[in-house]
Amino acid sequence: MSTQVQPFTIRSSWWYVARLIAFRPAIYAFSAFGIISFYLWPLVPGVVIRRIFDMLSNHAPLTNSTSATLWAFAGVLIGVAVVRSVSALAYPFGEKAAMLLADALMRHNLLRSILGRPGATPLPPGSSPGEAVSRLRDDMAHISVFMTWTADPIGQILAFGIAFVTLVRIDLRITIFGFLPLLAILAFVNALNNRIRRYRKASQESIGQVTGLLGELFGAVQAVKVAGAEAHVVAHLQRASEVRRTAALRDQLLTNLINAFSFGATNIATGVLLILAAQSLQSGQISVGDFSLFASYLSWLATVMGMVGGYVTRYQQVGVSLQRAVELLQDAPAPLLVQHDADVRMRGALPALAAPARNQRDALETLSVSGLTYRYPSSGQGIEDVSLRIGRGQFVVVTGRIGSGKSTMLRALLGLLPPQAGAVCWNERRIDDLGTFMVPPHVAYTPQVPRLFSETLRDNLLMGVSAGQGEE
């Protein structure tokens, strides 16, 4: 089910990515330097090999000077190979660190926003905890991976520009004819932009629906068995899975089509260039070294240009993932997703969780409620004008028929639902933010259906707070 959110445009994607880069710029810079080097280093051997072939094709006698030069060129080739290998081993560490930091920042901000909302309505209407987990896991990963990919087009443009200028200086006609098929890649991918975005959105939504349904089923196994609805539930899950399979198949098919076209066009460009270069070589317009340079650069540029299709599809995915993340923020400002005030630690001890402060001044004497009102927007049902007064040590029982609003009253009193009218006073002092104040040590709440974590009972009671001496 879709949710209405504030206006969101794909143009904003770059702003969010830039904010993620600025979170830990040094780590990103290290990763970007390695990625750009990945594209530029393969251009060096082509120049060296060109000089070697030109020297060998002159039919000059092999002198000591020539032999030394050839060994020097061989040393350069070995050195470039070593540097490329070391760089290929080193930069992924920076890339992974930058990606994990961006992941942690966005998930921290989203969880902080969710947990700061009224406890009974933390998620958008129609969204389930399972679907929220899908967004926190998959969509955040798509955004952070793309952030590390932003250095790729810089390296690709530099490699393309250097190679293009070098080849144009050798033979303009061959270069232009050979590079024309590469323009078809950009035109083809650009024509499919809207379709890519639509398929990616449908795929992500179907994943969230299946994940949410599975989470609800695992939490309601007993109810399903009591109602004898196993067959209906399984059939519903199969339908949702079929929708997911179809959406994923369409998305993957389109992605494979783009990749196949990209690499196919680059291979055609390579063939055209080599044919034209071979003709020029026979006519003496270019040397053997020039021909080897064409062959060397084209094989690498074919690989580089073939990556363009995958980059564009990733960009469309980021737009979809950002929109789904903003929906989780609901009425919170969208830039909160990439706000930098989070204490993100990738190593070392986690910060200690402070125990709730106990203040004698806040010890309960009287709790008074007057005119408390809350109605559910979807049905209009709820509570209206509830008033009561509880003194210290009193035991109060609220009774009523099923659906009379007992749980709704407690949730509104605790701030789990935002009261639409009324006032709550603690020791004759009005509490404006119930959700923040009505928590331990002021108030403890056990719902009708307790939700426990997969931990010990002790951990479920302490919720991460260290038990003080004598409190075990």
C-alpha positions in Angstrom: 0.0 0.0 0.0 1.5 3.4 -1.0 1.9 6.2 1.5 1.5 9.9 0.8 4.8 11.7 1.6 6.3 15.1 0.9 7.3 15.8 -2.7 10.4 13.9 -3.7 12.3 14.2 -7.0 15.1 12.1 -8.4 17.1 15.3 -8.8 17.5 15.3 -5.0 19.4 12.0 -5.1 22.7 13.7 -5.7 22.2 15.9 -2.7 21.6 13.0 -0.4 24.7 11.2 -1.8 26.8 14.3 -1.3 25.7 14.4 2.3 26.7 10.8 2.8 30.1 11.5 1.3 30.6 14.5 3.6 30.0 12.3 6.7 33.5 10.7 6.5 35.2 12.5 3.6 38.7 11.1 4.3 37.5 7.5 4.0 35.6 8.3 0.8 38.6 10.1 -0.7 40.8 7.0 -0.1 38.2 4.8 -1.7 37.7 7.3 -4.6 41.4 7.5 -5.3 41.7 3.8 -5.6 38.7 3.5 -7.9 39.9 6.3 -10.2 43.4 4.6 -10.3 41.6 1.4 -11.2 40.5 3.0 -14.5 43.7 4.9 -15.3 46.5 2.4 -14.6 45.5 0.1 -17.5 46.2 3.0 -20.0 49.9 3.0 -19.1 50.9 -0.4 -20.6 49.4 0.6 -23.9 51.8 3.5 -24.3 54.8 1.3 -23.2 53.9 -1.5 -25.6 53.5 1.0 -28.4 57.1 2.2 -27.9 58.4 -1.4 -27.7 56.7 -2.4 -31.0 57.9 0.8 -32.7 61.5 0.1 -31.6 61.3 -3.5 -32.8 59.7 -2.7 -36.2 62.5 -0.3 -37.2 64.7 -3.2 -38.2 67.6 -1.5 -36.5 70.4 -3.7 -35.0 69.8 -4.5 -31.3 72.5 -2.5 -29.5 73.2 -2.3 -25.8 71.3 1.0 -25.5 68.3 -0.6 -27.2 68.4 -3.6 -25.0 68.6 -1.5 -21.9 65.6 0.5 -23.1 63.6 -2.6 -23.7 64.5 -3.9 -20.2 63.5 -0.5 -18.8 60.1 -0.8 -20.5 59.7 -4.3 -19.2 60.4 -3.0 -15.7 57.7 -0.3 -16.2 55.2 -2.9 -17.2 56.1 -5.1 -14.1 55.9 -2.0 -11.9 52.5 -1.0 -13.2 51.2 -4.6 -12.7 52.5 -4.6 -9.1 50.9 -1.1 -8.3 47.6 -2.2 -9.9 47.6 -5.4 -7.8 48.4 -3.5 -4.6 45.8 -0.9 -5.4 43.2 -3.5 -6.2 43.8 -5.1 -2.8 43.9 -1.8 -0.8 41.0 0.3 -2.1 38.2 -2.2 -1.4 38.9 -1.7 2.3 38.1 2.0 2.0 35.2 1.4 -0.2 33.7 -1.1 2.3 34.3 1.2 5.2 32.6 4.1 3.5 29.7 1.9 2.5 29.2 0.6 6.1 29.5 4.0 7.6 26.8 5.4 5.3 24.6 2.4 6.0 25.0 2.9 9.8 24.3 6.6 9.6 21.1 6.2 7.6 19.8 3.3 9.7 20.6 5.2 12.9 18.7 8.2 11.7 15.7 6.2 10.5 15.5 4.2 13.7 15.8 7.3 15.8 12.9 8.8 13.9 10.8 5.7 14.2 11.4 5.3 17.9 10.7 8.9 18.5 7.2 8.6 17.2 4.2 7.6 19.2 4.8 3.9 20.1 1.5 2.7 18.7 2.0 4.3 15.3 5.7 4.1 14.6 5.4 3.1 10.9 3.5 4.6 8.0 -0.1 3.4 7.4 -0.1 0.1 5.6 3.5 -0.7 6.4 4.5 -3.7 8.6 7.6 -4.3 10.7 8.8 -6.8 8.1 8.5 -4.3 5.3 10.3 -1.7 7.4 13.2 -4.2 7.9 13.3 -4.7 4.2 13.7 -1.0 3.7 16.3 -0.7 6.4 18.3 -3.6 5.0 18.0 -3.5 1.2 17.2 0.1 0.4 20.0 1.5 2.6 22.4 -1.0 1.0 21.4 0.2 -2.5 22.1 3.9 -1.5 25.4 3.3 0.2 26.7 1.1 -2.6 25.9 3.8 -5.1 27.6 6.4 -3.0 30.9 4.4 -3.4 30.2 4.1 -7.1 30.2 7.9 -7.6 33.9 7.9 -8.2 33.5 5.4 -11.1 32.1 7.9 -13.6 35.1 10.3 -12.8 37.5 7.5 -13.5 35.6 6.4 -16.6 35.5 10.0 -18.0 39.2 10.5 -17.4 40.1 7.2 -18.9 37.8 7.8 -21.9 39.1 11.3 -22.4 42.8 10.4 -22.2 42.3 7.5 -24.6 40.2 9.4 -27.0 42.7 12.3 -27.2 45.6 9.9 -27.6 43.9 7.9 -30.4 42.6 11.1 -32.2 46.2 12.3 -32.4 47.1 9.1 -34.2 44.1 8.9 -36.6 40.9 11.0 -36.3 38.9 9.0 -38.8 39.4 5.7 -37.2 38.7 7.0 -33.7 35.4 8.8 -34.7 34.1 5.8 -36.6 35.1 3.4 -33.8 33.5 5.4 -31.0 30.1 6.0 -32.7 28.6 2.7 -31.4 29.5 3.8 -27.9 27.0 6.7 -28.2 24.3 4.2 -28.9 24.8 2.8 -25.4 24.0 6.1 -23.8 21.0 6.7 -26.1 19.6 3.2 -25.4 19.9 3.4 -21.7 18.5 6.9 -21.5 15.4 5.8 -23.4 14.8 3.2 -20.8 15.2 5.4 -17.7 11.5 5.5 -16.8 11.0 1.8 -17.3 14.1 1.0 -15.2 12.8 3.1 -12.3 9.3 1.6 -12.6 10.6 -2.0 -12.6 13.0 -1.3 -9.7 10.2 0.2 -7.6 7.9 -2.7 -8.2 10.6 -5.2 -7.3 11.5 -3.4 -4.0 7.8 -3.1 -3.0 7.1 -6.7 -3.8 10.1 -7.7 -1.6 8.8 -5.6 1.2 5.3 -7.1 0.9 6.6 -10.7 1.1 8.9 -9.9 4.0 6.2 -8.1 5.9 3.7 -11.0 5.3 6.2 -13.5 6.6 6.9 -11.5 9.7 3.1 -11.2 10.4 2.6 -15.0 9.8 5.4 -16.0 12.2 3.9 -13.7 14.8 0.4 -15.1 14.4 1.0 -18.8 14.0 -1.3 -19.7 16.9 -4.1 -17.5 15.6 -3.9 -19.0 12.1 -4.0 -22.6 13.5 -6.9 -21.8 15.8 -8.9 -20.3 12.9 -8.0 -23.3 10.7 -6.8 -20.8 8.0 -3.6 -22.5 7.1 -4.6 -23.2 3.5 -5.8 -19.6 2.9 -2.7 -18.1 4.4 -0.4 -20.3 2.3 -2.4 -19.4 -0.8 -2.0 -15.7 0.0 1.7 -16.1 0.6 2.0 -18.0 -2.8 0.2 -15.1 -4.6 2.5 -12.5 -2.9 5.5 -14.6 -3.8 4.3 -14.9 -7.4 4.0 -11.1 -7.6 7.5 -10.8 -6.3 8.9 -13.4 -8.7 7.3 -11.6 -11.7 8.6 -8.2 -10.6 12.1 -9.5 -9.9 12.1 -11.3 -13.2 11.2 -8.2 -15.2 13.7 -6.1 -13.3 16.5 -8.7 -13.9 15.6 -9.2 -17.5 15.8 -5.5 -18.2 19.1 -5.2 -16.4 20.5 -8.1 -18.4 19.2 -6.6 -21.6 21.0 -3.3 -20.8 24.2 -5.0 -19.9 24.1 -7.2 -23.0 23.5 -4.2 -25.2 26.3 -2.2 -23.6 28.9 -4.9 -23.9 27.6 -5.9 -27.4 27.9 -2.3 -28.6 31.4 -1.9 -27.2 32.5 -5.2 -28.9 31.2 -3.9 -32.2 33.1 -0.6 -31.6 36.2 -2.7 -30.9 35.8 -4.7 -34.1 35.2 -1.6 -36.3 38.3 0.2 -34.9 40.5 -2.8 -35.4 39.3 -3.3 -39.0 40.0 0.4 -39.8 43.3 0.3 -38.0 44.4 -2.8 -39.9 43.6 -1.1 -43.2 45.6 2.0 -42.1 48.5 -0.3 -41.0 48.6 -1.9 -44.5 48.6 1.4 -46.2 51.4 2.7 -43.9 49.3 5.5 -42.3 49.9 4.1 -38.8 52.8 2.1 -37.4 52.7 -1.3 -35.7 53.0 0.5 -32.3 50.0 2.6 -33.1 48.0 -0.5 -34.0 49.0 -2.1 -30.7 47.9 1.0 -28.8 44.5 0.9 -30.5 44.1 -2.7 -29.6 45.2 -2.1 -26.0 43.0 0.9 -25.4 40.0 -0.5 -27.1 39.9 -3.7 -25.1 39.9 -1.7 -21.9 37.5 1.0 -23.1 35.1 -1.7 -24.2 35.0 -3.0 -20.6 34.7 0.6 -19.2 31.9 1.6 -21.4 30.1 -1.7 -20.8 29.8 -0.6 -17.2 27.8 2.4 -18.1 24.5 0.5 -18.3 24.9 -0.9 -14.8 25.7 2.5 -13.4 22.6 4.1 -14.8 20.4 1.3 -13.5 22.0 1.7 -10.1 21.2 5.4 -10.2 17.5 4.7 -10.9 17.5 2.3 -8.0 18.8 5.0 -5.6 15.9 7.2 -6.5 13.5 4.4 -5.6 15.3 3.5 -2.4 15.5 7.2 -1.2 11.8 7.6 -1.7 11.1 4.4 0.3 13.4 5.7 3.1 11.7 9.1 3.2 8.3 7.4 3.6 9.6 5.8 6.8 10.3 9.3 8.1 6.7 10.2 7.7 6.2 13.8 8.8 9.9 14.3 9.8 12.0 16.4 7.4 13.6 14.3 4.7 17.1 15.6 5.2 17.0 13.9 8.6 17.9 10.7 6.8 21.5 11.9 6.2 21.9 14.1 9.3 25.5 14.0 10.7 24.9 14.2 14.5 24.8 10.4 14.9 27.5 8.7 17.0 28.5 6.0 14.5 31.3 3.7 15.7 32.7 1.0 13.5 35.2 -0.3 16.1 35.9 -0.2 19.8 33.5 -0.5 22.6 29.9 0.6 22.2 28.9 3.6 24.4 27.4 2.6 27.7 23.6 3.0 28.0 22.8 5.3 30.8 20.3 4.1 33.4 17.1 6.1 33.8 17.7 8.9 36.2 15.8 8.7 39.5 14.6 12.0 40.9 12.9 12.2 44.2 11.0 15.3 43.0 9.3 13.1 40.3 8.1 10.4 42.7 4.4 9.9 42.1 2.0 11.7 44.5 -0.9 12.3 42.1 -1.7 11.5 38.5 -4.6 13.5 37.1 -6.2 13.2 33.6 -8.8 15.5 32.3 -10.7 15.4 29.0 -8.3 12.9 27.4 -9.5 12.2 23.8 -8.2 10.2 20.9 -10.0 8.8 17.8 -8.4 6.6 15.2 -8.3 8.4 11.9 -9.3 5.3 9.9 -12.4 4.4 11.8 -13.3 7.4 14.0 -13.5 5.0 17.0 -11.6 5.7 20.2 -12.0 7.5 23.5 -13.4 10.9 24.4 -13.3 13.1 27.4 -11.7 10.6 29.8 -11.0 12.1 33.3 -9.6 10.4 36.4 -7.3 11.0 39.4 -4.9 8.5 40.9 -3.1 8.9 44.2 0.1 7.4 45.4 -0.4 3.7 46.4 -3.8 3.3 44.8 -4.7 0.3 42.7 -7.0 1.2 39.9 -8.7 -1.2 37.5 -10.3 0.0 34.2 -13.0 -2.3 33.0 -15.2 -2.5 30.0 -16.4 -4.6 27.1 -14.2 -5.7 24.2 -13.6 -2.7 22.0 -14.7 -0.1 24.6 -11.3 1.6 24.5 -9.4 0.4 27.5 -6.1 -0.2 25.7 -6.6 3.0 23.7 -6.9 5.0 26.9 -3.8 3.5 28.3 -1.9 4.1 25.1 -3.0 7.7 24.9 -2.1 8.2 28.6 1.4 6.9 28.0 1.9 8.9 24.8 1.9 5.7 22.6 -0.9 7.4 20.8 -0.9 11.2 20.4 -3.9 12.7 22.4 -6.1 14.9 20.3 -7.4 16.7 23.4 -7.1 16.8 27.2 -4.3 17.2 29.7 -2.2 14.9 31.9 -0.7 16.2 35.1 2.0 14.5 37.2 2.1 15.9 40.7 0.0 18.8 39.6 2.5 19.6 36.8 1.3 19.3 33.3 3.2 16.9 31.0 3.4 18.2 27.5 5.5 15.4 26.0 3.9 12.2 27.3 6.0 9.9 25.0 9.2 11.2 26.6 8.0 11.4 30.2 5.8 8.4 30.7 8.7 5.9 30.6 10.8 4.2 33.3 11.4 5.1 36.1 8.1 7.1 36.0 5.9 4.5 34.4 6.2 0.8 33.4 3.8 -0.7 30.9 3.0 -4.3 29.9 0.7 -4.7 26.9 -1.9 -7.4 26.6 0.3 -9.2 24.1 3.9 -8.7 25.2 6.5 -8.6 22.5 9.8 -10.3 23.6 13.2 -10.2 22.0 15.0 -13.5 21.3 17.0 -13.0 24.4 16.9 -14.1 28.1 14.0 -12.8 30.3 16.6 -10.8 32.2 17.7 -9.0 29.0 14.1 -8.4 28.0 13.5 -6.7 31.4 16.7 -4.6 31.5 16.6 -3.6 27.8 20.3 -3.0 27.6 20.6 -1.2 31.0 23.2 -2.5 33.4 21.6 -3.7 36.6 22.9 -1.9 39.6 24.2 -3.6 42.7 21.2 -5.1 44.7 18.9 -4.8 41.7 19.5 -8.2 40.3 
